[in-house]
Amino acid sequence: MVKVKVSWQGKKYDVDVDTTQPGEIFKMQLFSLTGVSPERQKILVKGGQLKDDTDMSHLGLKDGQILRMMGTVGELPKAPEQAVKFMEDMGENEVAQALAIPAGLTNMGNTCYMNATLQCMKAVPELQKALAAYPGGLGQANAQGNMTAALSKLFKLLSESGEGVAPIVFLQFLRQVFPKFAERDPQFGGYRQQDAEECYNEILTALGRELKDSNGNVVDQFMGGMMETTWRTEEAPEEAATVKQESFRKLDCHIDKSVSYVHQGIKQGLEQTIEKHSEALGRNAHYTATSRIARLPEYLTVAFNRFFWKASESVDAKIVKAVKFPLDLDVSEFCTPELQDRMRPVKQRLREIEDRKAQERKLAKRNNQGEGAMDTLPELPPFELDAQFKGDQGCNPSGMYELVGVITHIGRTANSGHYMAWVRKEKDQGGPDPSGANLPETSHWWYKFDDDVVSMVTDDDVLKLCGGGDWHTAYVTLYRAKRLE
């Protein structure tokens, strides 16, 4: 790390230069200090002008060296009508009000796909906890480590800020680790729009390599499951079935004319027919592959296969057909018979809990109306979780889920349009709830993240994201295991 001074418009800025990173990272540091965007910067260094791909280690920079930058700030945001007040100067009530709505992420130029992905991932507390405890910092030789450290800092900023956060550093490391996200539009020169599901998968893969504890990979522990696939061919009944287990981090919802509900799409994704060589027949044969889930994660991702390659136009065209998804999802039918048997008592216990809550609501309403003496309900009998489930931290022992996050897309191709995130907010948690006449009775609300514009909506608004027209359509859904109380 080298400490230099950068001179710009009569001012000097102290900058720590990581010489292992390219010039683009240095420019982003200056952007955060001066407001001059990287494409407007002209920085004079040994050998000419600093470029995005300049190897900073070859410049021979020394502590205290002065570099000169030229460039002007683009259009500045309007000054706030009221003076800025820092959190240190606020009272407790003011801080609570300022943080009532969580911070959004600034769009850095076609980065809504990344912003929506990160807001959805932030709905997993275990992922946030692992990132907060990540020991590595910026400046590692490991690019994935730098990206993980940058995400740790970004999530911390989002938790502490009351306004939009610019994900500058994380974005640069994301593009360094995955160059695809640094592709530029050949016609307009700016960064291209990218696929949010691909971004979601790539980030989780990288985090899975970095976020490990005594129990192993944190991502696979809480967001990964185990799939058991059986291969059979009717052309050779005497041939023994082949059974294979492999890990997964998402279920695919296939979409065609016959699919109107997410359950139908998931079922199609778990059954396929392919042609491969048969040892018994000595030739190719048609095999049926039937997959069943052998281990369910606490957080289950369901991805809607809404895009297909349209060769005539060379684009990933979108399937806009409506596919309804529920707020409560039961996937036990897609599990192995052994797992279904082990989950059955837990499912029954969850039903008992939900029935009791319904009875408590009725009882509270009756008691509030003063209809007779105050009544109470007997306690539910004790329940002991299966020992195997107890020893598998991060699993779902019931097969029952509730929706906590949605990534949506509006537009006709994967690499155009706009992405947003919708994240569940529990009632009376994380800030005040909407108030006013004609609002529905609910146990939760939803935050709608349109980059750095954040608002609150209801279940009805989220259920309208099923598709069928030119409105935001669910592309990735995130479900959380229902918890025993």
Secondary structure by P-SEA (a helix, b strand, c coil): cbbbbbbcccbbbbbbbcccccaaaaaaaaaaccccccccbbbbccccccccccccccccccccbbbbbbbbbccccccccccccccccccaaaaaaaacccbbbcccccaaaaaaaaaaaaccaaaaaaaaacccccccccaaaaaaaaaaaaaaaaacccccccaaaaaaaaaaacccccccccccccbbbbbaaaaaaaaaaaaaacccccccccccccccbbbbbbbbbcccccbbbbbbbbcccccccccccccccaaaaaaaaacbbbbbbbccccbbbbbbbbbbbcccccbbbbbbcccccccccccccccccbbbbbccccccccccaaaaaaaaaaaaaaaaaaaaaaaaaaaaaaaaaccccbbbbccccccccccccccccccccccbbbbcbbbbbcccccccbbbbbbbbbccccccccccccccccccbbbbbbcccccccccaaaaaacccccccbbbcbbbbbccccc
